[in-house]
Amino acid sequence: GSSFSGRVFRVTFLMLAVSLTVPLLGAMLLLDSPIDPQPLSFKEPPLLLGVLQPNTKLRQAERLFENQLIGPESIANIGDVMFTGTADGRIVKLENGEVETIARFGSGPCKTRDDEPACGRPLGIRAGPNGTLFVADAYKGLFEVNPWTREVKLLVSSETPIEGRKMSFVNDLTVTQDGRKIYFTDSSSKWQRRDYLLLVMEGTDDGRLLEYDTKTQEVKVLLDQLRFPNGVQLSPAEDFVLVAELTMARIRRFYVSGLMKGGADLFVENLPGFPDNIRPSSSGGYWVGMGTIRSNPGFSMLDFLSERPYIKRMIFKLFSQETVMKFVPRYSLVLELSDSGAFRRSLHDPDGQVASYISEVHEHDGHLYLGSFRAPFLCRLNLQSV
């Protein structure tokens, strides 16, 4: 009887295998992939040694406004009053432990990713010279907000094509000290913010660095063919703009004045993670927030997939972005760069226990405030303690 049950087992096993494999093969052949990635090549990520040596310094951060705001992506201060934009489309004022809504650019329920285009999603936020805020909304465009009168002024609408191409994903901005010029990024003309994972995985190179002149109201394209440009930061002397190119794990530099005006070069390449916003540090360098790292030693999923577009296509035939996000390691990393782009120090939270999905590091009054594109809180870290 044992040989009979063995046969039954084998047949059952085969049938099960076939019943699972056939739909899978069918899916692979018949389903369209939402992305059409091309192979990208990376250098081997830098070893996590020396200034990059893993530590747990970010775990000393305290969480503020827990469950009172979701996805405080970027932070600005006017005096000691703090402002941020949230995942449900609001610009909020954070003062004395209170969260107060001062503006919103969209409308409707803001519950799911499908609501985002109507609701709006404020990302980069900066204080201008006249006590107003400049905000980049992923779906709506560039705005100026007076936080005291709550007046909202649209500066550049996403509906307006720039040099023949629409802006689908307005991301971050940096403003000159006189408030005359705003440098900002549009991460893609194809993908919207809610599809950022598809943008990363496809490696689309249709992102741009743009310049808006508040006097003439003209928009110019400064750099094109960028792969997911997001964070931007003017140098202290305002002679160049840094722009993070997330998909390529590097930061570019575009010269806006001086002898090199109009030229561009690489400020830092082969970063240990995928950079988001760039902000000034009090030491004259720059803080770079990273939501995920490229482990070395270890395994970097995005590096592995970069040269295997067929696997990327398959993954997105079978799984949603939310499902794929669950496999991205929750490793938080903050990097401080010197004024020349050298790695100065790094702050880690190896599994995102306290600080997760870091999008920005905003230094104010001896503290680092850590923005996040997903977390339901803001983190604050005393600089003295790290």
N, C-alpha and C positions, 0 to 999 in steps of 0.2 A: 504494500500500500504506500510505502514511502516514496517509491519512484513515481506513482500516480500523483500524489500531492505535490511532489517536486515539479512535475509537468504542469499541473494546475497553477502552481505558483509562477512558473516561468511564463506561461501563456498570459496569466493575469498581469504580471509585471510588464510584459511586452505590450499588451493592449493599453495599459495605463501609460506607458512611455509614449506609444504612438498617439494616444488621445491628447497627450500634453504637447508633443512635438509638432503634430500637424497644424494646430491653430497657431503655434508659435512661428513655424515656417511660413504659414499663410500670412500672418501679420507682417513678418519681415518682407515678404514679397509684395503684398498687396497694399499695405498701409503706406501712406505718404509720410515722410519725415518732415516736420515743420522747419527743419534747418538743412542747409546745404553747406556744411563746413569744408574748408580747404585745409590741407596740412599746414601747421605752423611749427617752426623749430625754435626751441629754447636752448640756452646754455644750461648746464647742470646748475641747479640752485646753489647759492652760497652755503657753505657749511655753517651750521648753527654753533659757532665757536666764538671765543673772544667777546666782543661787544654784543654779538647775537646769541650768546649762550642762554638757553632757556632759563627762566626764573619764574617766580610767582608774584612779581611786584604788583601786577594789576589786581591781585586778589585783596590788596589793602584798600581798594576803592570802596566807598560807601554808595549804596543805591539811594537815589533821591526820587521823590514823586512816584514811588512804585505803584504800578497799575493805574496811575492818573494820566499817563500819556504814553502813546505807543509810537515807537520809531522816531525819537527826536534826532533826526539825521544830522542837523547842523545847528550851531549855537552862536549867538551874537550877544554882545553886551552894549548897553548904552548906560554909562556910569556903572552902578552895581545892579541895574535891572537886566535880567537875562531874558532872551527870546529864543524860541525854537519853532520849527514846523513839525507837524505830526502826521502819522499815517492816515488819519481820517480827514486830512485836508485843511487843518487849522493852523493859524499862526498864533502861538500862545505866549503870554507874558508870565515869567516865573519870578514871583516876588514874595518874600516872607512866607515861604511854604505854600503859597496859593498858586493855582494854575488858572489863568484867566484868558479866554479867547479874545483876540483883538481883530482878527480878520480871517476871511476864507475866500478863496478865489472861485470855487465851484459850488455845486449844490447837490442835494439828493442824499440818499442814504450812503454811508461810507463804510460798508461792512466787509465787502469782499474785494478781491483784485479786479473783478469785472466792473466794480463801481468807480475805480480809480479815474478813468478818463473824464467822467462827469464831475466827480468830486474834487479832482485836483490833488496833487501831491507836492507840497512845498519841500524842496531839498535845500540847496545852498542858501544861506542867509548871512547878510553882512550889515553892519552899521555904517551909514554914510556920514558925511561931515556935518549935515544939518539936523541931526537928531532923528533922521528917518531910517527905515530899514529897506535894503534892497533884497529881493527874494527871487530865486529861480524856482518856478513850479514846473515839474516834469512834463505836464500836459498843457499848461496854459500859457507859459512864456515868462517874461521878466516883469517884475512889479516893483513899485515903490510904495511902501506902507508908512503912514504916519501913525506911530503906536499910541500917540496921545489923543489925536482927533479921530483916529481909526479910518482916515481917508485912504482909499486904495487907488493907485494910479497904474494902469497898464502901460508899460514902456514898449515892449516888443511882444506881439501876439504870436503864438505858435502857428496860428492860421496863415501868417504871412510867409510866403516862401522866401528864403534867403539865397540869392544867386541861383534861383531856379529849383531849389530843393527845400522841402518842408522840414521843420524841426519836429522830431517825434519824441525826443527825450532830453529836454533842457535839464541840466544837471547842477552845475556849481558856478559860482561867480566870484570875482574879486574886483574891488573898486579903488580907483586912484584916490589919494588923500583929498584932492580938491573936488571929488565927486563927478568929475567931467566924463571919465571913461569907465566903462564896465567891460571887463573881459569875462566871457562865459563859455561854457561847453554845451554842445548838443551831442549826446552820446551816440545817436544814430538817427538816420532819416527813415530807417525801416522798422526798427523795433521800438516799442514803448517801454516805459519803466517796468510795467507789470510782467514783461517778458525778458527781464534783464539776464536771466539764466540762458535763454536762447541766444541772446546777443553775445554772451561770453563764449558759449559753446560753438556758435557758428564762426566766431572770430571775424565778424563783419567789420569792414574797414571804411565805414561811411560816417565816422564821427568827426566833429569839427571844433576848432577853437575860434570863437568869434569876438568881435569888438563892437560895442555899442557906444556911440557918442551922444551924451545926453543933450548937448547943445544942438547939433545938426540933426539928431534923431536917425542917423544912418547906421546900418549894420554892415560890417565888413567881415569876410572870412580871412583869418590869419593863417590857419593850418587846416589841411584837409586830409582825408584818408587815414584818420586815426582809428585805432581799434579800442572802442569803449573809453573815450576820454571822459574823465569825471572831475576830480579835484583840480582847482586852479588857485594859484597864489602869486601875487606881485612880489617882486623882490623889494627889500627896504628902500633901495634907491630908485625904485620904479623904472629900472632899465630893462628888466625882462620879466616874463610871466612863466611860471612853472605849470605844466599840465600833466596830470597822472594819466597814463595809458594802461588801464586796468588789465586788459587781456594780455598785454605784453610784459606785465610786471616791471614797468619802467616809468621814468618821469622825463618828459621832454622839456626843453627850454626854448622859448621864443623871445627874441630881442625886440623891444618896443621903442627903444631910443638909443642914442649913442652911435658909435662907429659900426656896430654890428646890426643896427636896426633892420628888421625884415628877415634876418637870418635865424636859423634854428639849429640846435644840436641836442645831444642826449645829456641830461643833467646827471642821471644815475640809471644804470640798467641792471638787469638781473637782481631785482629785489627779492628778499626772502619771503615775500607774500604778495598778494594782489592789492595794489594801493587804491585807496578811496580819496578822501579829502586831504588837502595839504594846508597847514596853517602855520603862522610864524611861531617860533619859540623865543623866549626871552633871552636866550644866549646868542641870538643872531642867526640861528639856523631855522629848521623847519620840523614840525611834527607831521608824521604821516600815519593815518589810521588804516589798519588792515583787517578785513573781516575773516580772511582765511590765509593760511600760510602754505609755502612750498617746503615741505619737510625734507631736510637733508642733514644727517642720515634719516632715512625713512622713505615714505612713498608719497609722491605728490600726484593726486588723481588728475588734476588739470594738465600737468606736464605730460603724464602718461598718455592721456587722450589726445593731446595736441597734434601728435603725428599719426593718429589713428582715426581719421574722420568717419570711417565706416562704423566704428563702435559708437561714436557720438550719434550718428543717424539712427542707429538701432535703439539706443537708450531712449531717445525722444519719440520713437514710434511706439514704444511700449509703456513709458512712464510719464506722469505729469511732472511739471517743474517742482511742485511741492514735494512729491515723492523723492525726486532726485536730490533736493535740498537736504533731505534727511541723511543722505550719505556724505554730505560735505562736512569734514571734521570741524567741530566748533572750537577752533583754536584762535584766541584773540592776541593780536600783536600790535604794539605801538612802537614806531621807530622814530628816533630823533636824528635828523641829518644835519651836518655842518653846513655853512653857507656855500661850500663847494661841492656838496653832495656826498661827503664821506659819512659812513655809519658812525654815529656818535654814541648812542646807547639804545637799548631795546627793553621794553617792558612787556611781560608776557602773562597770559592766563591760559595755561595749556589746554584746558578743556572748556573754556568759557564759563567757568563756575560762577564768577561774580560779574565780569564784564563780557557781554556777548555781542557778536555781529557789529564790531566797532566800525563806524563810518568816519568819525572825525575826532580830533584831539584839539580842544579849544582851551588855551591857557589864559587864565585870568586870576590876578591877585594871589599868586603863589599856589594855585590849584590847577589841575588838569580836569576839564569836564569832557567826558567821553560820550560822543553822540553815537547813536546806533540806528541801523535801518530797520530793525525788527523788534528790539527789546522793549518791554513795557516800563522802562525807567531810564533815568539819566544817571551816570556814574560820576563821582567826584573823588579825585585822588590828591592828597597833599604832596606837593612836589618835594618837600623836605624829606618825606619818608622814603623816597625812591632815589 
